[in-house]
């Protein structure tokens, strides 16, 4: 059995066509255990179907309103999953 890398940063856009997201996740799942994203959506459920773990993050910058919205999204996602 070939060892997989622990994870990769993953993004192909906020609203990729379904077939492109599926192809990309299938490719990544061959060699990685997890993906890192900047939110739960739109990849979380799709990644789980491919056997990947998801590590969501948010980018913290100098706009406190955007930072708060990002943190709220992560908290809501954590409660959902």
N, C-alpha and C positions, 0 to 999 in steps of 0.2 A: 504494500500500500504506500502510495506517495503522500508525504506530509503536505499539508496545506499551510499557507501563510495565515497568520492570525486575522488579518483584515486589510481592507483597502478603503480609501476615500472614494465615494461613489456619487456621481451626479451626471445626468445626461439632460438636465433641464427640469424646470418646474412641472411642465405638463407634456412629457414626451408621448409620442404615439405608443399605444399599448404594445404593439409588436416589437418596437425598438427596445422598450424597457425590458420586456421578457427575454429578448435575445441577449441583451447586455447582462442581465442578472444570471441567466443560464451560463454564460461564459465565465463570469466572476465566480460562480458557485463551484466550478470545476477546480479552482485553485485557492480559494479563500474560505475562511470560516465565517467572516463577518464583513459588513459594510459600515462605513461611517458616513452619515448624512447630516445635513443642516436642518433637518426636521423629521418628523415621523412620516409625513406624506410627501410625495405620492408613492414611495417605494416600500414602505414597511410591510404591508400584507403580501405584496408580490415577493419580496425577499424571503419571507418566512416560508412561502410555498416552495422555494428553491433550496430550503434547508439552511439559509443564512441567518445569522444573528444580525441585529441592527443596533448600532450605537449612534443615537441621535445627539446632535450638538446644536448650539446656536452661536452665531458670531456676535460677540460683544464689542460694540464700537462706542462712539461718543454721543450717539443719539439715544437718550434714555427711554424715549417712547418706543422706539424700535426694539431696544434691548428688553424692555418689559414685555412687549408683544411676543417676542421670541421665547422668553422664559415661560410665559403663560402657555404657549403652544407646547413646550416640552412637558410642563406639568400636566396639562390635559392629556397628552399622549401617554405619559407614564401611568396615569389613572386608568386609561382605556385599556392598556396592554398589561 
